[in-house]
Amino acid sequence: MSLRLRLFVSHTIIIVVSLLVLSVALLILLVDYQQRLNIRELSFVAATVVRSLRIAGVTDSVNKVMERVASAGQAQGFQVMLLDSEGIVLRDTGPAAGSSIIGRRIDLARRVAVTSNQRETMATGGYLDAARRRWAFVAIALRPNVAGSNWIAIARPFFDGPIISVQGESLVLPFVEAGGVALLFAAALAALVARSIARPIQKLAQGANAIAQGKYDQRVALSGPGEFKQLADDFNQMATRVQAAQKMERDFVANVSHELKTPLTSIKGFAQAIQDGAVNNPESTQSAARIINEESERLTRLVTTLLDSARLETGEVRMDFRPVAVNDVVRTCLAKLSPRAERNGIVLVNNLVDAPPVQADGDRLSQVFINLLDNALKHTSEGGRVKIENRSIPAEKTQPAGVEYSVRDTGSGIPADQLPRIFERFYQVDKARAQTDDNGHSGTGLGLAICKQIVEAHHGTISAQSVLGIGTRISVWLPVSQPA
């Protein structure tokens, strides 16, 4: 059963049950209303009969009373009874077979005072006749405020005519017709509600199915209630991230292939030359062997870096967290790179201030700062400057206390449209101008990606700001204490 059909059926069932409950409540109210109308009519008839008897002066003779009221009661379809002061039926008109109850006692305890021309003592109630039919009655004392006075009671069946009626007109058929029309409108409304709820979900399901089939450009329109719009927006963001991840994966494979192809081509070419005898003197052989060795080392570094990145990404690398004075780690890194900076005519500036120790893996942090300083030196020209500084950041509502270290250079800078991608694996801002270190080794585009993985493994963040022609600033924030 589809979601739309389920929603339609469930809404229809709820509406039908609600209509049934409403119908029962309305039936009870109508029956009660009809009974009150019945009592009111009986009260009017009883008061009229009693007043006529009083005017005629007939209040004591049983036979005379019954002679006077019998024809009136039979003509109007009422049961007229004469009761003694204890409620015993002395006479009745008995218009219907089996309705006579002479000699039976009727309870007159439920009495109320009514006002017409004068205050009357009236009793209302009901009884069952010999045929087990329920009758409603109203009784009024012939001589008010006189002990031992007889009573005149006017009665008729509890349901005289249709069960649901007003002034004798049956309400059953109109009631059924109104219920049918209400049910049709309710069913139509349920269908519209089910459609409005199911359509956005069906679109989401279609979008998810399209993505499962590899159509990563699939997006869903933001429609329906607010919750569905939020769900559709989350889906679109997810699809965008999946699409970006797929592009990164394709770029990664292409970049790995490119990085492996160059050294493998060199190794294969020189090995083939040696095998074919094209290299036939000691100097050429030595040069070919050196190139093969360098390219092999390059492949080894590349594979090792890739494995390190993959292990960091999957969490297989265990961090040896302990209190680390990060300032000491940075000073050690500066000492290693100072000779290179001096040879290239670059000034290394140490602007470190006292900072609290950080729960971290010192070796991994050293790898991060060596990489950041190395990149800064590669992209800074002679006469430039590379500066490292730090500051303590107090705790905030959304972030614990931490320390931020920044590496700033005066290099060529990074274009704004490429800045968000510099932490992707193998991404290089300008491969044609790729810089090399002192050993002539060019970068692979994995350094910043590994830095990001290491920093995130420390529950920190890394970010970059850059202005073309002015320089680049890479910032690393580390929490003072690691979460459990």
Residue pairs with C-beta under 8 A, 6 or more apart in sequence:
1 9
2 198
3 197
3 198
3 201
3 202
4 194
4 195
4 198
4 202
5 194
7 190
7 193
7 194
7 197
7 198
8 190
8 191
8 194
11 189
11 190
11 193
11 194
12 186
12 187
12 190
15 183
15 186
15 187
15 190
16 183
19 179
19 182
19 183
19 186
23 175
23 179
26 175
27 164
30 164
30 171
31 163
31 164
34 164
34 165
34 166
35 136
35 158
37 166
38 136
38 156
38 158
38 160
39 124
39 136
39 138
42 78
42 124
42 136
42 137
42 138
42 154
42 155
42 156
43 114
43 122
43 124
43 138
45 76
45 78
45 138
45 154
46 122
46 138
46 139
46 140
46 152
46 153
46 154
47 114
47 116
47 120
47 140
49 69
49 72
49 80
49 152
49 154
50 120
50 140
50 141
50 142
50 152
51 116
51 117
52 68
53 59
53 65
53 68
53 69
53 142
53 152
54 142
56 68
58 64
58 65
58 68
59 65
59 142
59 143
59 149
59 150
60 150
62 82
62 90
62 91
62 150
65 82
65 91
65 142
65 150
65 152
66 80
66 82
66 91
66 93
69 80
69 93
69 152
70 80
70 93
72 80
73 79
73 80
73 93
73 95
73 154
74 93
74 95
77 95
77 156
77 160
78 93
78 95
78 154
78 155
78 156
79 92
79 93
79 94
79 95
79 96
79 99
79 135
79 137
79 153
79 154
79 155
79 156
80 92
80 93
80 152
80 153
80 154
80 155
81 89
81 90
81 91
81 92
81 93
81 101
81 106
81 137
81 139
81 152
81 153
81 154
81 155
82 89
82 90
82 91
82 92
82 150
82 151
82 152
82 153
83 89
83 90
83 106
83 108
83 139
83 150
83 151
83 152
83 153
84 90
84 150
84 151
85 147
85 148
85 149
85 150
85 151
86 105
87 105
87 106
87 107
87 108
87 151
88 103
88 104
88 105
89 101
89 102
89 103
89 104
89 105
89 106
90 102
90 150
91 102
92 99
92 100
92 101
92 102
94 100
97 131
98 129
98 130
98 131
99 129
99 130
99 131
99 133
99 135
100 129
100 130
101 127
101 129
101 130
104 127
106 125
106 127
106 137
106 139
106 153
107 125
108 123
108 125
108 139
108 151
109 123
110 123
110 124
110 125
111 121
111 122
111 123
112 122
112 123
112 124
113 119
113 120
113 121
113 122
114 120
114 122
118 144
119 144
120 140
120 141
120 144
121 140
121 141
121 144
121 145
122 138
122 139
122 140
123 138
123 139
123 140
123 151
124 136
124 137
124 138
124 139
125 136
125 137
126 134
126 135
126 136
126 137
126 158
127 134
127 135
127 137
127 155
128 134
128 135
129 135
133 157
133 158
134 157
134 158
135 155
135 156
135 157
135 158
136 155
136 156
136 157
136 158
137 153
137 154
137 155
138 153
138 154
138 155
139 151
139 152
139 153
139 154
140 151
140 152
141 149
141 150
141 151
142 149
142 150
142 151
142 152
143 149
143 150
161 168
161 170
162 170
162 171
162 172
163 172
164 170
164 171
164 172
164 175
165 171
196 224
197 224
199 223
199 224
200 220
200 223
200 224
200 228
200 231
200 232
201 228
203 220
203 221
203 223
203 232
204 220
204 231
204 232
204 235
207 218
207 219
207 220
207 235
207 239
208 235
210 218
211 218
211 239
211 242
216 239
216 242
216 243
216 246
217 239
217 243
218 239
219 236
219 239
220 232
220 235
220 236
221 232
222 229
222 232
222 233
222 236
223 229
223 232
224 232
248 424
248 425
251 424
251 426
251 427
252 425
252 426
255 425
255 426
255 445
256 306
256 426
259 302
259 426
259 444
260 299
260 302
263 295
263 296
263 298
263 299
263 302
264 295
264 299
266 291
266 292
266 295
267 292
267 295
267 296
267 299
270 279
270 288
270 289
270 291
270 292
271 288
271 292
273 279
273 288
274 285
274 288
279 285
279 288
298 441
301 441
301 444
302 444
302 446
305 444
305 446
305 450
306 446
308 317
308 450
309 425
309 446
309 449
309 450
309 453
311 317
312 450
312 453
312 454
312 457
313 453
315 457
317 457
319 360
319 361
319 364
319 457
319 458
320 361
320 362
320 363
321 359
321 360
321 361
321 482
322 359
322 360
322 361
322 362
323 357
323 358
323 359
324 357
324 358
324 359
324 360
324 361
324 362
324 365
325 357
326 355
326 357
326 358
326 360
326 365
326 390
326 403
326 405
326 478
327 352
327 354
327 355
327 390
329 362
329 365
329 366
329 369
330 350
330 352
330 369
330 388
330 390
330 405
331 350
331 352
332 366
333 366
333 369
333 370
333 373
334 348
334 350
334 373
334 388
336 370
337 348
337 370
337 373
337 374
337 377
338 348
340 377
340 437
340 438
341 347
341 348
341 377
341 386
343 438
344 377
344 380
344 382
345 382
345 383
346 377
346 380
346 382
346 383
346 384
346 385
346 386
347 384
347 385
347 386
348 373
348 385
348 386
348 387
348 388
349 385
349 386
349 387
349 388
350 388
351 387
351 388
351 389
351 390
352 388
352 389
352 390
353 389
353 390
353 391
355 390
355 391
355 392
355 403
356 392
356 403
356 480
357 480
358 402
358 403
358 458
358 478
358 479
358 480
359 479
359 480
359 481
359 482
360 458
360 478
360 482
361 458
364 454
364 457
364 458
365 454
365 458
365 478
367 450
367 451
367 454
368 451
368 454
368 455
368 476
369 388
369 405
369 407
371 447
371 448
371 450
371 451
372 407
372 451
372 474
372 476
373 386
373 388
373 407
374 437
374 447
375 443
375 447
375 448
375 474
376 386
376 407
376 408
376 409
376 411
376 472
376 474
377 386
377 409
378 435
378 436
378 437
378 443
379 409
379 411
379 412
379 435
379 472
380 386
380 409
380 410
380 411
380 471
381 411
381 412
384 409
384 410
384 411
385 409
385 410
386 407
386 408
386 409
386 410
387 407
387 408
387 409
388 405
388 406
388 407
388 408
389 405
389 406
389 408
390 403
390 404
390 405
390 406
391 403
391 404
392 401
392 402
392 403
393 399
393 401
393 402
393 403
393 404
393 477
394 401
395 401
400 479
400 480
400 481
401 479
401 480
401 481
402 460
402 477
402 478
402 479
402 480
403 477
403 478
403 480
404 475
404 476
404 477
404 478
405 475
405 476
405 478
406 473
406 474
406 475
406 476
407 473
407 474
408 471
408 472
408 473
409 471
409 472
409 473
410 470
410 471
411 471
411 472
412 468
412 469
413 466
413 467
413 468
413 469
413 470
413 471
413 472
414 422
414 429
414 464
414 466
414 468
414 472
415 429
415 468
416 466
416 468
418 429
419 464
419 465
419 466
421 427
422 429
422 448
422 464
423 448
423 449
423 451
423 452
423 462
423 464
424 445
424 449
425 445
425 446
425 449
426 444
426 445
426 446
426 449
427 445
427 449
428 434
428 443
428 445
434 442
434 443
435 442
435 443
436 442
436 443
451 462
451 476
452 462
455 461
455 462
455 476
455 478
456 462
458 478
458 479
458 482
459 479
459 482
459 483
460 476
460 477
460 478
460 479
461 476
461 477
462 474
462 475
462 476
462 477
463 474
463 475
464 472
464 473
464 474
464 475
465 472
465 473
465 475
466 472
466 473
